[in-house]
Amino acid sequence: MGHGFDTKSVHITMKRDGGIPTKVTPIHQSSAFTFKDLDDIEGFYTGEREYLYTRVGNPNTDELGKAVADLEEAPVGIATSSGLSAIMVGILSVAKAGDHVLASHDLYGGTYELLANELTAFGIKVSFVSFEEDIEQHIQSNTVLLYTESITNPLLRVEDLHKVVQIAEKYKIKTMVDNTFATSYLVRPYTLGINLVVHSATKYIGGHSDITAGVLAGDEDLITKARQKCVNLGSNLSPFEAWLTVRGLKTLAVRMERHIHNAEKVASALANHPAVDKVYYPEYVSEKGRGPIVTIDITERADIKTFLKSLDWIKIVATLAGVETTVSYPLGTSHRNLPKNVQQDLGITEGLIRISIGIEDADDIISALNHALDSAKR
Ligand SMILES: *Cc1c(COP(=O)(O)O)cnc(C)c1O
């Protein structure tokens, strides 16, 4: 280059345009993209150049959004900094101040707080109702969106998405579904007529407990708006996190197959344990299985503190969906900030434990859980 040392030390690592046929997408860990001249900059605005600035768009985040959209059989998708930011920009693509969102009452705790505490402060009205009952009586003239989860957390209720779509079509309103627990391996809400599908990619899509990310897929007009919200609110995902998430996504199907296979075995083993009051596990989700999570209630028959202390290699965490089996305690974590009466209505009891079934040998998972239950039995 013929420059001084200081100049070289800055420029020596700059990526050359080698057109190297790498097997996987390289990480475009760059906050911005360079331009040769004014015409080149103009090219970004006329569509000849794809990238300007990473908050506005980046090849790695685009790759993730498109990949999940393809799996959901939706036309377009975007990746965001977290599941919650994907939910936020999704809702804001439909609802503005004065509009009403009708949400299922048994949502993920963080979603409940986003809706109840933040979006209401933007002037969006929100009601939480049981989607198992008559939803239509709660629809108002300003209702614009029905919001629910394909499998709810932590009690694993399977939503009747056909019913949700039917009602939305009747009242000409939009629908949005959090598909984090089921994943597109089990359920593809967009194919059933849902407008927006959201994932906490932190969970099964990433799959290895090493990233926080979100993805939103759905109707083109809504995703265009959501993409703009994401840019304006600064909810973009980092290129490296997107790259890791894409790496995880490639094994989604084999991981889910094993998670579900193991979960079915664990659910039936725990149903027969004398320390377990109740096992929550869906009767049916899809022809591919009944889901990767098993929730148990041991309030009456076992001591929760002893159980959680006796888990041996199974760790207690405030998340799910890794390759390792883990347990979480909804009352102390995800559902901690809900009003007491809401916790009670939802069945978030003192002895409720959500088990994220890993990909280990099913027999090892069952014997670790049996050991902890034996120790904790009253
Ligand atoms: C974890 C989770 C979220 C929030 O996702 P983050 O990536 O933590 O922001 C939303 N919905 C469900 C069902 C979740 O499990």
The ligand as a Gaussian input file, in Angstrom:
#p B3LYP/6-31G(d) Opt

LIG

0 1
 C      -38.149000     -16.386000      25.757000
 C      -39.473000     -16.117000      25.137000
 C      -39.796000     -14.847000      24.631000
 C      -38.846000     -13.668000      24.738000
 O      -37.725000     -13.875000      23.965000
 P      -36.306000     -13.180000      24.247000
 O      -35.447000     -13.728000      23.187000
 O      -35.897000     -13.553000      25.633000
 O      -36.534000     -11.712000      24.136000
 C      -41.032000     -14.675000      24.030000
 N      -41.920000     -15.693000      23.946000
 C      -41.656000     -16.917000      24.431000
 C      -42.675000     -17.985000      24.299000
 C      -40.424000     -17.179000      25.042000
 O      -40.176000     -18.398000      25.527000

